Amino acid sequence: SIVVRGKKREQTHRAMYRFIPRHQDELALNVADPLYVEREAEDLWFEGWNIRTEKYGVFPSAYAYEAGPEQEEIGQSDILVVWLEKNRYTLKFLGSVEVPYHKGNDVLCQAMEKVMKARRMTLHTKPPQVCAVDISDKGIKMVENSNGQVSTLQEGQNYFFALKNISFCGYHPRNNRYFGFITKHPAERRFACHVLVSEDSTRPVAEALGRAFRKFYAEYMDYTHPTEDIYME
């Protein structure tokens, strides 16, 4: 915890990567540093405190992940495992439909409405299956179970969509209980939209997938454009 303007604040995030400041207002991070985030700007940068160093500044949001209350103190080798375990949601899978384009809110909404319309005709004869949906920097894993028992989902059928093949996602603007994501065929120029529904808002699901994309992109940039400390002789 840290005292900010006279009030005690608890950790909200943890650093996933080392971040070396390039400007005066940027905050230095080491892997696993505890953080208190005050605000996320529109450019996907966080403003907040490094609890370890008690310094304030800005840093890329892709360099941190949310620290939930269920997490234990972790080391660098465990950091990615904890992040993966955190993003599991229980949804109902409604179906998939082919779409003409790989992204766009209009494309997503039209696909959702098409699947929902088809589902209404089979709602009583073939109710939607309960799914455990795991979201990570590797992709989306869905485990179905027709009995609707979350505790036995591991006995159901598994579906995996690699993150590199997911091109768009979002929730329906008029009913955020519905969530969809678009995938591209690995070999052909074809796209499909997969639609799920929740008892509550699916906004956290979309946000989790957004964080996964940012982390995936950050790792890609670190691999293709590595940053090393420069020491002058």
LOVODO-509998 format. One record per residue (C-alpha): y, x, z. Coordinates in steps of 0.2 Angstrom, whole numbers, m for minus. Layout:
<rs>
R / Y / X / Z $
...
</rs>
This chain:
<rs>
R / 0 / 0 / 0 $
R / 18 / 5 / m2 $
R / 35 / m1 / 5 $
R / 46 / m8 / m8 $
R / 64 / m13 / m4 $
R / 58 / m16 / 14 $
R / 43 / m26 / 10 $
R / 25 / m20 / 10 $
R / 16 / m21 / m7 $
R / m2 / m19 / m10 $
R / m10 / m10 / m25 $
R / m11 / m21 / m41 $
R / m18 / m8 / m54 $
R / m26 / 8 / m55 $
R / m23 / 22 / m68 $
R / m37 / 24 / m81 $
R / m30 / 40 / m89 $
R / m18 / 54 / m86 $
R / m1 / 51 / m92 $
R / 12 / 65 / m94 $
R / 30 / 59 / m94 $
R / 41 / 64 / m109 $
R / 57 / 56 / m103 $
R / 66 / 55 / m86 $
R / 62 / 37 / m83 $
R / 43 / 39 / m86 $
R / 30 / 39 / m72 $
R / 17 / 53 / m70 $
R / m1 / 47 / m68 $
R / m17 / 55 / m64 $
R / m34 / 46 / m67 $
R / m38 / 33 / m53 $
R / m20 / 34 / m45 $
R / m17 / 17 / m36 $
R / m2 / 8 / m43 $
R / 10 / m6 / m39 $
R / 16 / m15 / m55 $
R / 32 / m25 / m54 $
R / 34 / m30 / m72 $
R / 26 / m29 / m89 $
R / 39 / m27 / m103 $
R / 37 / m35 / m120 $
R / 34 / m18 / m127 $
R / 18 / m17 / m117 $
R / 25 / m4 / m104 $
R / 23 / m7 / m86 $
R / 37 / m4 / m73 $
R / 31 / 1 / m55 $
R / 26 / 13 / m42 $
R / 13 / 27 / m41 $
R / 7 / 24 / m23 $
R / 0 / 41 / m22 $
R / 16 / 50 / m26 $
R / 28 / 36 / m20 $
R / 37 / 38 / m37 $
R / 44 / 24 / m48 $
R / 45 / 23 / m67 $
R / 38 / 16 / m83 $
R / 21 / 20 / m91 $
R / 10 / 12 / m105 $
R / 0 / m3 / m99 $
R / m15 / 3 / m109 $
R / m16 / 17 / m96 $
R / m19 / 6 / m81 $
R / m31 / m9 / m77 $
R / m30 / m22 / m64 $
R / m37 / m18 / m47 $
R / m46 / m33 / m40 $
R / m50 / m36 / m22 $
R / m69 / m35 / m25 $
R / m67 / m17 / m31 $
R / m72 / m2 / m20 $
R / m64 / 15 / m20 $
R / m70 / 23 / m35 $
R / m70 / 41 / m43 $
R / m66 / 46 / m60 $
R / m84 / 44 / m66 $
R / m85 / 26 / m60 $
R / m68 / 20 / m67 $
R / m75 / 13 / m84 $
R / m90 / 5 / m76 $
R / m79 / m5 / m63 $
R / m68 / m11 / m77 $
R / m82 / m17 / m87 $
R / m90 / m27 / m73 $
R / m73 / m36 / m69 $
R / m71 / m46 / m85 $
R / m85 / m60 / m84 $
R / m81 / m78 / m88 $
R / m92 / m94 / m88 $
R / m88 / m104 / m104 $
R / m97 / m116 / m115 $
R / m101 / m111 / m133 $
R / m96 / m125 / m146 $
R / m100 / m116 / m162 $
R / m95 / m105 / m176 $
R / m87 / m108 / m193 $
R / m82 / m97 / m208 $
R / m64 / m95 / m211 $
R / m54 / m88 / m226 $
R / m43 / m75 / m217 $
R / m45 / m63 / m203 $
R / m31 / m68 / m192 $
R / m17 / m81 / m189 $
R / m14 / m95 / m176 $
R / m15 / m108 / m190 $
R / m32 / m101 / m196 $
R / m38 / m101 / m177 $
R / m32 / m118 / m174 $
R / m39 / m126 / m189 $
R / m56 / m118 / m186 $
R / m56 / m124 / m168 $
R / m52 / m142 / m173 $
R / m66 / m141 / m186 $
R / m79 / m135 / m173 $
R / m73 / m148 / m160 $
R / m74 / m162 / m173 $
R / m92 / m157 / m178 $
R / m96 / m156 / m159 $
R / m91 / m174 / m155 $
R / m104 / m180 / m167 $
R / m118 / m170 / m157 $
R / m111 / m170 / m140 $
R / m125 / m182 / m132 $
R / m139 / m176 / m143 $
R / m136 / m157 / m141 $
R / m123 / m153 / m127 $
R / m114 / m136 / m128 $
R / m123 / m122 / m120 $
R / m116 / m113 / m105 $
R / m112 / m95 / m108 $
R / m108 / m79 / m97 $
R / m95 / m70 / m108 $
R / m93 / m52 / m104 $
R / m77 / m44 / m111 $
R / m76 / m25 / m112 $
R / m69 / m11 / m122 $
R / m85 / m11 / m132 $
R / m84 / m30 / m137 $
R / m89 / m47 / m132 $
R / m106 / m51 / m125 $
R / m112 / m69 / m124 $
R / m128 / m74 / m114 $
R / m133 / m92 / m117 $
R / m143 / m103 / m106 $
R / m147 / m121 / m111 $
R / m151 / m126 / m93 $
R / m133 / m123 / m88 $
R / m137 / m112 / m73 $
R / m126 / m97 / m72 $
R / m137 / m88 / m60 $
R / m151 / m87 / m74 $
R / m140 / m83 / m89 $
R / m149 / m67 / m91 $
R / m165 / m77 / m97 $
R / m155 / m84 / m112 $
R / m151 / m77 / m129 $
R / m139 / m63 / m131 $
R / m125 / m62 / m144 $
R / m114 / m46 / m146 $
R / m98 / m44 / m156 $
R / m92 / m26 / m157 $
R / m73 / m25 / m153 $
R / m70 / m15 / m170 $
R / m76 / m31 / m179 $
R / m65 / m43 / m169 $
R / m49 / m46 / m179 $
R / m40 / m60 / m169 $
R / m41 / m71 / m154 $
R / m32 / m84 / m144 $
R / m32 / m101 / m135 $
R / m27 / m117 / m143 $
R / m8 / m120 / m140 $
R / m10 / m139 / m136 $
R / m25 / m137 / m125 $
R / m28 / m120 / m117 $
R / m46 / m124 / m112 $
R / m51 / m120 / m129 $
R / m53 / m101 / m134 $
R / m58 / m94 / m151 $
R / m60 / m77 / m159 $
R / m62 / m71 / m177 $
R / m74 / m58 / m182 $
R / m77 / m49 / m199 $
R / m93 / m46 / m207 $
R / m98 / m28 / m205 $
R / m103 / m26 / m224 $
R / m94 / m41 / m233 $
R / m77 / m48 / m234 $
R / m81 / m63 / m224 $
R / m74 / m70 / m208 $
R / m80 / m82 / m195 $
R / m72 / m90 / m180 $
R / m82 / m93 / m164 $
R / m76 / m107 / m152 $
R / m79 / m109 / m133 $
R / m72 / m121 / m120 $
R / m69 / m119 / m101 $
R / m66 / m131 / m87 $
R / m50 / m121 / m84 $
R / m37 / m112 / m94 $
R / m44 / m99 / m106 $
R / m28 / m88 / m105 $
R / m36 / m75 / m93 $
R / m50 / m73 / m106 $
R / m37 / m70 / m120 $
R / m28 / m58 / m109 $
R / m44 / m49 / m104 $
R / m48 / m46 / m123 $
R / m30 / m40 / m126 $
R / m32 / m27 / m112 $
R / m49 / m22 / m120 $
R / m40 / m20 / m137 $
R / m26 / m9 / m129 $
R / m39 / 2 / m120 $
R / m49 / 4 / m136 $
R / m34 / 9 / m146 $
R / m28 / 21 / m132 $
R / m45 / 29 / m133 $
R / m44 / 30 / m152 $
R / m27 / 38 / m151 $
R / m33 / 50 / m138 $
R / m48 / 55 / m149 $
R / m38 / 57 / m165 $
R / m22 / 63 / m158 $
R / m26 / 73 / m142 $
R / m12 / 78 / m131 $
R / m13 / 94 / m122 $
R / m2 / 103 / m109 $
R / 9 / 116 / m117 $
R / 12 / 132 / m107 $
R / 25 / 144 / m113 $
R / 21 / 163 / m112 $
</rs>
